[in-house]
């Protein structure tokens, strides 16, 4: 029987979708709107380049952009599942995320950690390369990931746990016979 105090898989999928959309919009706003140095298709192809390599990805047109979109969601889902698993196994994390303030603080830290792990571990293991810490993009990502990745994950999953706890019926104290 599922634990009513923990977020459901549907809530995890919702959090992952919110993260995928927010993170993609962040990249679009920075690279397409502000810097005017890319297109949405090229951003998605850059995501696919982790699997295909730069040359194959950027020459693949809309097919590799579509693959990049799918991969982008899979990565968002992966980081959301990591948090969900931590939430399932770590009572202290559940306690921290049991309040909105705690969920916000945890989310901001988690988002920064996600970027550092993505750039320092995941990207080097893929067919792309890590972002040099001297690049503006590294610092933009470190500044935005807490808000577009960590915050939605922690708040949505934390809220789901809080809502479940609030909705769970309270146990009724037993009265010993003859003490009424």
N, CA, C and O of each residue as an XYZ file, in Angstrom:
720
protein
N       0.851     -1.179      0.000
C       0.000      0.000      0.000
C       0.897      1.243      0.000
O       1.796      1.336      0.835
N       0.680      2.197     -0.908
C       1.518      3.384     -0.948
C       1.356      4.230      0.309
O       0.285      4.301      0.910
N       2.459      4.864      0.678
C       2.459      5.737      1.849
C       1.776      7.047      1.484
O       2.222      7.726      0.559
N       0.692      7.426      2.190
C      -0.042      8.637      1.838
C       0.720      9.923      2.159
O       0.284     11.008      1.773
N       1.852      9.816      2.861
C       2.610     11.029      3.199
C       3.690     11.322      2.165
O       4.455     12.272      2.331
N       3.768     10.534      1.112
C       4.806     10.730      0.106
C       4.167     11.021     -1.251
O       3.081     10.525     -1.550
N       4.849     11.830     -2.072
C       4.292     12.199     -3.380
C       4.090     10.979     -4.284
O       4.864     10.023     -4.243
N       3.042     11.033     -5.093
C       2.747      9.958     -6.035
C       3.624     10.087     -7.273
O       4.270     11.112     -7.491
N       3.637      9.038     -8.071
C       4.395      9.071     -9.315
C       3.840     10.151    -10.254
O       4.602     10.783    -10.986
N       2.530     10.364    -10.236
C       1.929     11.425    -11.058
C       2.471     12.792    -10.655
O       2.704     13.648    -11.508
N       2.670     12.996     -9.363
C       3.228     14.263     -8.893
C       4.681     14.403     -9.334
O       5.129     15.495     -9.683
N       5.409     13.299     -9.316
C       6.801     13.310     -9.792
C       6.837     13.695    -11.269
O       7.673     14.500    -11.680
N       5.942     13.127    -12.063
C       5.895     13.451    -13.494
C       5.523     14.918    -13.718
O       6.065     15.568    -14.612
N       4.607     15.433    -12.913
C       4.243     16.844    -13.005
C       5.451     17.727    -12.689
O       5.733     18.681    -13.415
N       6.156     17.410    -11.614
C       7.342     18.198    -11.240
C       8.379     18.151    -12.357
O       8.976     19.175    -12.690
N       8.598     16.977    -12.937
C       9.574     16.846    -14.027
C       9.157     17.679    -15.235
O      10.001     18.309    -15.872
N       7.883     17.687    -15.552
C       7.392     18.486    -16.679
C       7.596     19.974    -16.417
O       8.039     20.704    -17.304
N       7.279     20.424    -15.218
C       7.474     21.835    -14.864
C       8.958     22.196    -14.984
O       9.306     23.244    -15.527
N       9.820     21.328    -14.478
C      11.265     21.575    -14.545
C      11.740     21.611    -15.996
O      12.496     22.503    -16.381
N      11.302     20.654    -16.791
C      11.731     20.612    -18.193
C      11.309     21.886    -18.927
O      12.096     22.448    -19.688
N      10.095     22.338    -18.710
C       9.605     23.553    -19.368
C      10.348     24.779    -18.852
O      10.785     25.615    -19.643
N      10.497     24.894    -17.540
C      11.166     26.067    -16.961
C      12.627     26.145    -17.392
O      13.124     27.223    -17.720
N      13.306     25.018    -17.392
C      14.723     25.000    -17.776
C      14.896     25.318    -19.259
O      15.820     26.038    -19.637
N      14.018     24.786    -20.091
C      14.088     25.088    -21.520
C      13.777     26.561    -21.775
O      14.459     27.212    -22.566
N      12.758     27.083    -21.113
C      12.443     28.513    -21.261
C      13.612     29.382    -20.809
O      13.890     30.413    -21.421
N      14.289     28.980    -19.758
C      15.469     29.699    -19.289
C      16.525     29.776    -20.395
O      17.058     30.847    -20.682
N      16.817     28.641    -21.004
C      17.812     28.617    -22.083
C      17.359     29.460    -23.277
O      18.164     30.172    -23.878
N      16.088     29.379    -23.613
C      15.563     30.169    -24.733
C      15.657     31.662    -24.431
O      16.084     32.445    -25.280
N      15.262     32.051    -23.235
C      15.323     33.474    -22.870
C      16.752     33.983    -22.927
O      17.014     35.064    -23.454
N      17.684     33.195    -22.376
C      19.085     33.641    -22.353
C      19.692     33.653    -23.752
O      20.211     34.680    -24.190
N      19.632     32.508    -24.469
C      20.355     32.378    -25.726
C      19.638     32.945    -26.951
O      20.287     33.476    -27.852
N      18.319     32.839    -26.994
C      17.579     33.314    -28.168
C      17.155     34.770    -27.994
O      17.325     35.579    -28.906
N      16.610     35.104    -26.842
C      16.048     36.439    -26.632
C      17.116     37.449    -26.214
O      17.265     38.488    -26.857
N      17.856     37.159    -25.150
C      18.806     38.144    -24.623
C      20.069     38.222    -25.475
O      20.392     39.283    -26.008
N      20.793     37.092    -25.607
C      22.065     37.118    -26.335
C      21.897     37.041    -27.847
O      22.807     37.406    -28.590
N      20.739     36.569    -28.310
C      20.453     36.407    -29.735
C      21.572     35.646    -30.455
O      22.020     36.038    -31.532
N      22.010     34.543    -29.826
C      23.110     33.751    -30.376
C      22.700     32.335    -30.771
O      23.547     31.535    -31.170
N      21.420     32.020    -30.665
C      20.997     30.670    -30.982
C      19.531     30.664    -31.391
O      18.870     31.701    -31.451
N      19.051     29.466    -31.668
C      17.635     29.251    -31.963
C      17.134     28.135    -31.056
O      17.929     27.423    -30.442
N      15.838     27.986    -30.974
C      15.271     26.906    -30.165
C      15.751     25.561    -30.702
O      16.115     24.676    -29.927
N      15.755     25.405    -32.019
C      16.201     24.145    -32.608
C      17.641     23.837    -32.215
O      17.945     22.698    -31.862
N      18.519     24.805    -32.266
C      19.930     24.578    -31.922
C      20.103     24.275    -30.433
O      20.979     23.495    -30.059
N      19.288     24.877    -29.593
C      19.355     24.570    -28.163
C      19.001     23.099    -27.941
O      19.684     22.395    -27.197
N      17.940     22.645    -28.586
C      17.531     21.246    -28.441
C      18.543     20.304    -29.085
O      18.783     19.214    -28.566
N      19.136     20.701    -30.200
C      20.184     19.888    -30.808
C      21.410     19.801    -29.897
O      22.095     18.779    -29.868
N      21.681     20.871    -29.158
C      22.797     20.844    -28.203
C      22.541     19.793    -27.123
O      23.470     19.121    -26.674
N      21.288     19.655    -26.712
C      20.947     18.620    -25.736
C      21.199     17.247    -26.346
O      21.784     16.380    -25.696
N      20.769     17.040    -27.575
C      20.955     15.759    -28.256
C      22.427     15.459    -28.520
O      22.804     14.299    -28.679
N      23.252     16.489    -28.568
C      24.677     16.268    -28.839
C      25.348     15.457    -27.734
O      26.390     14.845    -27.969
N      24.778     15.443    -26.553
C      25.320     14.610    -25.493
C      25.244     13.129    -25.828
O      26.062     12.340    -25.354
N      24.280     12.753    -26.632
C      24.106     11.363    -27.061
C      24.730     11.121    -28.435
O      25.365     10.091    -28.663
N      24.548     12.069    -29.342
C      24.955     11.877    -30.734
C      26.312     12.462    -31.090
O      26.916     12.065    -32.087
N      26.795     13.396    -30.292
C      27.988     14.161    -30.668
C      27.556     15.412    -31.428
O      26.471     15.456    -32.008
N      28.423     16.430    -31.416
C      28.074     17.725    -32.003
C      27.756     17.639    -33.492
O      26.714     18.129    -33.928
N      28.622     17.033    -34.263
C      28.446     17.021    -35.722
C      27.142     16.343    -36.134
O      26.378     16.884    -36.934
N      26.895     15.164    -35.589
C      25.668     14.436    -35.935
C      24.426     15.180    -35.472
O      23.424     15.243    -36.184
N      24.500     15.736    -34.287
C      23.330     16.404    -33.739
C      22.974     17.667    -34.516
O      21.812     17.873    -34.867
N      23.964     18.511    -34.784
C      23.677     19.785    -35.438
C      23.390     19.636    -36.936
O      22.895     20.570    -37.567
N      23.693     18.482    -37.500
C      23.356     18.269    -38.914
C      22.059     17.475    -39.066
O      21.649     17.168    -40.186
N      21.410     17.139    -37.945
C      20.232     16.281    -37.991
C      18.902     16.978    -38.138
O      17.867     16.316    -38.218
N      18.898     18.307    -38.177
C      17.656     19.044    -38.377
C      16.660     18.868    -37.247
O      17.028     18.735    -36.080
N      15.382     18.871    -37.624
C      14.327     18.816    -36.613
C      14.265     17.462    -35.909
O      13.759     17.372    -34.790
N      14.768     16.420    -36.544
C      14.751     15.099    -35.898
C      15.652     15.097    -34.663
O      15.272     14.559    -33.623
N      16.830     15.689    -34.768
C      17.707     15.702    -33.596
C      17.211     16.728    -32.567
O      17.452     16.568    -31.371
N      16.524     17.771    -33.023
C      15.915     18.712    -32.072
C      14.825     17.998    -31.287
O      14.709     18.203    -30.078
N      14.022     17.163    -31.946
C      12.976     16.398    -31.259
C      13.605     15.419    -30.264
O      13.109     15.252    -29.151
N      14.696     14.777    -30.673
C      15.406     13.890    -29.759
C      15.906     14.687    -28.554
O      15.813     14.218    -27.420
N      16.430     15.876    -28.790
C      16.897     16.731    -27.701
C      15.785     17.083    -26.737
O      16.002     17.135    -25.527
N      14.596     17.325    -27.261
C      13.444     17.637    -26.408
C      13.103     16.445    -25.510
O      12.857     16.609    -24.315
N      13.092     15.258    -26.093
C      12.816     14.046    -25.314
C      13.902     13.844    -24.249
O      13.600     13.565    -23.088
N      15.161     13.988    -24.655
C      16.264     13.824    -23.711
C      16.211     14.859    -22.592
O      16.512     14.560    -21.437
N      15.827     16.071    -22.950
C      15.713     17.135    -21.957
C      14.683     16.743    -20.896
O      14.926     16.931    -19.704
N      13.546     16.206    -21.314
C      12.540     15.746    -20.356
C      13.066     14.574    -19.528
O      12.826     14.511    -18.322
N      13.777     13.649    -20.166
C      14.318     12.493    -19.449
C      15.298     12.944    -18.355
O      15.293     12.406    -17.248
N      16.125     13.925    -18.676
C      17.069     14.446    -17.683
C      16.300     15.116    -16.532
O      16.618     14.900    -15.363
N      15.306     15.914    -16.864
C      14.482     16.547    -15.822
C      13.799     15.492    -14.963
O      13.734     15.627    -13.741
N      13.298     14.454    -15.593
C      12.674     13.356    -14.857
C      13.696     12.664    -13.970
O      13.397     12.309    -12.830
N      14.893     12.475    -14.487
C      15.948     11.819    -13.708
C      16.262     12.568    -12.423
O      16.337     11.964    -11.353
N      16.449     13.891    -12.522
C      16.755     14.683    -11.327
C      15.562     14.754    -10.376
O      15.730     14.846     -9.160
N      14.362     14.710    -10.940
C      13.166     14.705    -10.097
C      13.062     13.368     -9.366
O      12.719     13.329     -8.184
N      13.354     12.286    -10.060
C      13.325     10.966     -9.417
C      14.393     10.840     -8.337
O      14.155     10.219     -7.301
N      15.566     11.421     -8.569
C      16.608     11.401     -7.539
C      16.080     12.067     -6.266
O      16.236     11.534     -5.167
N      15.460     13.227     -6.424
C      14.916     13.932     -5.259
C      13.804     13.115     -4.609
O      13.737     13.023     -3.384
N      12.940     12.528     -5.414
C      11.835     11.717     -4.913
C      12.361     10.535     -4.096
O      11.837     10.229     -3.025
N      13.399      9.876     -4.610
C      13.997      8.745     -3.892
C      14.600      9.228     -2.578
O      14.418      8.597     -1.537
N      15.318     10.347     -2.628
C      15.871     10.903     -1.390
C      14.757     11.220     -0.393
O      14.894     10.978      0.806
N      13.665     11.759     -0.900
C      12.525     12.102     -0.059
C      11.911     10.845      0.569
O      11.479     10.866      1.722
N      11.879      9.767     -0.192
C      11.324      8.502      0.296
C      12.190      7.915      1.415
O      11.679      7.324      2.367
N      13.510      8.088      1.282
C      14.439      7.389      2.169
C      15.000      8.224      3.307
O      15.581      7.676      4.244
N      14.839      9.541      3.244
C      15.499     10.413      4.201
C      14.440     11.215      4.961
O      13.905     12.195      4.444
N      14.149     10.797      6.171
C      13.113     11.444      6.985
C      13.439     12.915      7.229
O      12.535     13.750      7.279
N      14.704     13.234      7.380
C      15.089     14.626      7.632
C      14.720     15.504      6.436
O      14.276     16.638      6.620
N      14.898     15.001      5.223
C      14.514     15.766      4.031
C      13.001     15.971      4.010
O      12.529     17.052      3.655
N      12.245     14.955      4.382
C      10.788     15.114      4.455
C      10.426     16.177      5.488
O       9.510     16.972      5.274
N      11.142     16.187      6.598
C      10.876     17.201      7.628
C      11.211     18.599      7.096
O      10.450     19.543      7.309
N      12.332     18.731      6.414
C      12.724     20.043      5.869
C      11.711     20.548      4.851
O      11.391     21.737      4.821
N      11.208     19.640      4.015
C      10.269     20.057      2.966
C       8.829     20.078      3.447
O       7.915     20.307      2.655
N       8.615     19.840      4.740
C       7.246     19.838      5.258
C       6.684     21.248      5.406
O       5.481     21.413      5.607
N       7.531     22.258      5.310
C       7.064     23.645      5.312
C       7.439     24.283      3.985
O       8.393     23.854      3.336
N       6.708     25.287      3.586
C       7.022     25.972      2.333
C       8.417     26.585      2.400
O       9.191     26.481      1.449
N       8.734     27.222      3.524
C      10.061     27.840      3.667
C      11.166     26.803      3.531
O      12.157     27.030      2.838
N      10.992     25.666      4.194
C      11.984     24.595      4.109
C      12.115     24.052      2.700
O      13.225     23.805      2.227
N      10.983     23.864      2.022
C      11.019     23.355      0.648
C      11.731     24.332     -0.276
O      12.464     23.916     -1.174
N      11.519     25.636     -0.064
C      12.191     26.646     -0.892
C      13.699     26.588     -0.666
O      14.472     26.583     -1.624
N      14.114     26.543      0.583
C      15.553     26.500      0.877
C      16.198     25.229      0.336
O      17.259     25.286     -0.285
N      15.565     24.088      0.566
C      16.076     22.817      0.047
C      16.134     22.860     -1.477
O      17.114     22.419     -2.077
N      15.084     23.392     -2.103
C      15.040     23.463     -3.564
C      16.150     24.318     -4.137
O      16.754     23.956     -5.147
N      16.427     25.442     -3.512
C      17.500     26.315     -4.011
C      18.851     25.612     -3.928
O      19.660     25.700     -4.852
N      19.088     24.928     -2.838
C      20.353     24.183     -2.705
C      20.386     23.034     -3.708
O      21.403     22.818     -4.368
N      19.288     22.300     -3.828
C      19.239     21.157     -4.743
C      19.482     21.603     -6.191
O      20.192     20.925     -6.934
N      18.908     22.716     -6.588
C      19.111     23.202     -7.952
C      20.570     23.499     -8.246
O      21.064     23.171     -9.325
N      21.262     24.111     -7.305
C      22.691     24.390     -7.492
C      23.482     23.086     -7.578
O      24.377     22.947     -8.412
N      23.145     22.136     -6.712
C      23.829     20.843     -6.732
C      23.584     20.126     -8.057
O      24.498     19.520     -8.616
N      22.355     20.194     -8.559
C      22.036     19.561     -9.843
C      22.928     20.140    -10.944
O      23.501     19.387    -11.731
N      23.049     21.465    -11.008
C      23.888     22.053    -12.059
C      25.339     21.612    -11.908
O      25.976     21.250    -12.897
N      25.868     21.636    -10.698
C      27.268     21.251    -10.493
C      27.503     19.789    -10.874
O      28.538     19.461    -11.455
N      26.552     18.910    -10.552
C      26.674     17.505    -10.940
C      26.479     17.314    -12.449
O      27.182     16.518    -13.070
N      25.529     18.042    -13.033
C      25.340     17.956    -14.492
C      26.616     18.352    -15.214
O      27.090     17.644    -16.102
N      27.166     19.500    -14.819
C      28.327     20.020    -15.522
C      29.607     19.258    -15.181
O      30.464     19.068    -16.044
N      29.738     18.828    -13.942
C      30.986     18.201    -13.532
C      31.035     16.698    -13.702
O      32.120     16.120    -13.772
N      29.861     16.041    -13.771
C      29.836     14.586    -13.860
C      29.107     14.099    -15.117
O      29.669     13.348    -15.914
N      27.850     14.532    -15.288
C      27.030     13.999    -16.379
C      27.575     14.407    -17.751
O      27.784     13.550    -18.609
N      27.804     15.695    -17.965
C      28.291     16.132    -19.285
C      29.621     15.488    -19.669
O      29.761     15.044    -20.809
N      30.609     15.417    -18.764
C      31.849     14.747    -19.148
C      31.679     13.264    -19.491
O      32.489     12.705    -20.232
N      30.643     12.630    -18.964
C      30.381     11.228    -19.295
C      29.635     11.084    -20.627
O      29.528      9.980    -21.160
N      29.126     12.185    -21.159
C      28.382     12.150    -22.424
C      29.339     12.467    -23.567
O      30.557     12.490    -23.389
N      28.768     12.710    -24.741
C      29.582     13.044    -25.911
C      29.731     14.552    -26.077
O      30.048     15.035    -27.164
N      29.505     15.278    -25.011
C      29.698     16.724    -25.021
C      30.688     17.052    -23.913
O      31.216     16.152    -23.260
N      30.935     18.309    -23.707
C      31.952     18.668    -22.708
C      31.358     19.571    -21.627
O      30.322     20.212    -21.805
N      32.062     19.587    -20.509
C      31.653     20.437    -19.391
C      31.832     21.903    -19.774
O      32.620     22.238    -20.659
N      31.092     22.761    -19.096
C      31.197     24.204    -19.308
C      32.351     24.721    -18.454
O      32.364     24.489    -17.246
N      33.304     25.406    -19.042
C      34.395     25.948    -18.223
C      33.840     26.942    -17.195
O      32.917     27.701    -17.491
N      34.411     26.929    -15.992
C      33.927     27.841    -14.960
C      34.220     29.295    -15.310
O      33.693     30.208    -14.675
N      35.046     29.507    -16.305
C      35.321     30.877    -16.752
C      34.268     31.388    -17.734
O      34.245     32.575    -18.062
N      33.403     30.499    -18.198
C      32.360     30.890    -19.153
C      31.164     31.497    -18.424
O      30.776     31.025    -17.356
N      30.595     32.525    -18.996
C      29.414     33.159    -18.406
C      28.280     32.153    -18.250
O      27.536     32.218    -17.271
N      28.130     31.213    -19.203
C      27.046     30.247    -19.161
C      27.099     29.405    -17.885
O      26.059     29.072    -17.316
N      28.307     29.060    -17.436
C      28.442     28.279    -16.206
C      27.767     29.016    -15.050
O      26.996     28.420    -14.297
N      28.053     30.293    -14.911
C      27.535     31.089    -13.800
C      26.052     31.417    -13.975
O      25.314     31.512    -12.995
N      25.621     31.589    -15.221
C      24.191     31.798    -15.473
C      23.417     30.548    -15.044
O      22.377     30.644    -14.393
N      23.933     29.394    -15.412
C      23.274     28.143    -15.042
C      23.284     27.944    -13.526
O      22.284     27.522    -12.945
N      24.415     28.248    -12.889
C      24.502     28.100    -11.444
C      23.522     29.048    -10.738
O      22.996     28.725     -9.673
N      23.286     30.200    -11.333
C      22.350     31.174    -10.747
C      20.891     30.819    -11.028
O      20.022     31.108    -10.205
N      20.606     30.198    -12.175
C      19.209     29.931    -12.528
C      18.715     28.545    -12.133
O      17.529     28.382    -11.847
N      19.591     27.539    -12.109
C      19.151     26.181    -11.761
C      18.456     26.083    -10.404
O      17.503     25.317    -10.267
N      18.905     26.834     -9.400
C      18.157     26.768     -8.141
C      16.682     27.143     -8.311
O      15.820     26.598     -7.621
N      16.392     28.067     -9.223
C      15.020     28.542     -9.407
C      14.220     27.721    -10.407
O      13.029     27.491    -10.194
N      14.845     27.273    -11.498
C      14.096     26.572    -12.544
C      14.152     25.053    -12.417
O      13.375     24.351    -13.063
N      15.059     24.539    -11.595
C      15.163     23.088    -11.415
C      14.852     22.701     -9.965
O      13.876     21.999     -9.702
N      15.675     23.156     -9.039
C      15.527     22.728     -7.656
C      14.248     23.176     -6.991
O      13.576     22.392     -6.321
N      13.915     24.435     -7.175
C      12.726     24.990     -6.521
C      11.441     24.279     -6.928
O      10.676     23.880     -6.051
N      11.169     24.102     -8.228
C       9.926     23.390     -8.582
C       9.887     21.956     -8.052
O       8.842     21.479     -7.609
N      11.026     21.278     -8.103
C      11.047     19.889     -7.619
C      10.709     19.848     -6.135
O       9.811     19.117     -5.718
N      11.425     20.630     -5.345
C      11.226     20.574     -3.894
C       9.857     21.089     -3.468
O       9.237     20.530     -2.564
N       9.387     22.144     -4.112
C       8.090     22.701     -3.713
C       6.947     21.772     -4.135
O       6.032     21.518     -3.351
N       6.999     21.269     -5.366
C       5.904     20.395     -5.832
C       5.897     19.083     -5.050
O       4.841     18.654     -4.586
N       7.038     18.449     -4.899
C       7.068     17.178     -4.168
C       6.838     17.398     -2.676
O       6.182     16.587     -2.022
N       7.373     18.484     -2.139
C       7.142     18.797     -0.727
C       5.685     19.111     -0.455
O       5.130     18.672      0.553
N       5.058     19.872     -1.349
C       3.636     20.213     -1.194
C       2.786     18.956     -1.282
O       1.820     18.807     -0.534
N       3.135     18.053     -2.188
C       2.356     16.819     -2.316
C       2.430     16.018     -1.024
O       1.432     15.445     -0.587
N       3.603     15.977     -0.418
C       3.741     15.281      0.856
C       2.957     15.971      1.956
O       2.320     15.310      2.776
N       3.000     17.311      1.977
C       2.243     18.065      2.985
C       0.755     17.864      2.791
O       0.029     17.650      3.762
N       0.281     17.930      1.540
C      -1.149     17.757      1.268
C      -1.609     16.376      1.685
O      -2.693     16.214      2.245
N      -0.782     15.381      1.408
C      -1.143     14.016      1.784
C      -1.212     13.876      3.286
O      -2.118     13.233      3.815
N      -0.245     14.484      3.987
C      -0.255     14.407      5.447
C      -1.474     15.134      6.006
O      -2.104     14.661      6.952
N      -1.806     16.292      5.416
C      -2.952     17.056      5.898
C      -4.263     16.326      5.641
O      -5.197     16.413      6.438
N      -4.329     15.602      4.515
C      -5.564     14.917      4.142
C      -5.718     13.574      4.858
O      -6.820     13.034      4.949
N      -4.593     13.036      5.368
C      -4.664     11.731      6.033
C      -5.509     11.856      7.292
O      -5.365     12.816      8.048
N      -6.369     10.908      7.514
C      -7.211     10.993      8.715
C      -6.354     10.911      9.974
O      -5.422     10.112     10.069
N      -6.691     11.739     10.905
C      -5.958     11.715     12.173
C      -6.380     10.487     12.950
O      -7.535     10.064     12.893
N      -5.438      9.924     13.670
C      -5.793      8.743     14.463
C      -6.620      9.215     15.661
O      -6.356     10.265     16.247
N      -7.598      8.433     15.995
C      -8.503      8.752     17.099
C      -7.931      8.088     18.353
O      -7.708      6.878     18.370
N      -7.695      8.878     19.396
C      -7.145      8.267     20.607
C      -8.145      7.274     21.199
O      -9.354      7.504     21.196
N      -7.625      6.204     21.689
C      -8.471      5.184     22.299
C      -8.702      5.543     23.757
O      -7.785      5.950     24.471
N      -9.909      5.388     24.167
C     -10.266      5.658     25.557
C     -10.379      4.322     26.269
O     -11.076      3.415     25.814
N      -9.687      4.215     27.386
C      -9.732      2.964     28.150
C     -11.137      2.752     28.683
O     -11.803      3.714     29.064
N     -11.597      1.517     28.717
C     -12.941      1.245     29.237
C     -13.094      1.743     30.671
O     -12.194      1.578     31.494
N     -14.219      2.342     30.955
C     -14.545      2.813     32.278
C     -13.934      4.150     32.648
O     -14.038      4.573     33.799
N     -13.268      4.859     31.655
C     -12.643      6.153     31.982
C     -13.406      7.308     31.404
O     -12.903      8.431     31.437
N     -14.585      7.104     30.878
C     -15.344      8.177     30.267
C     -15.923      9.049     31.262
O     -16.602     10.015     30.916
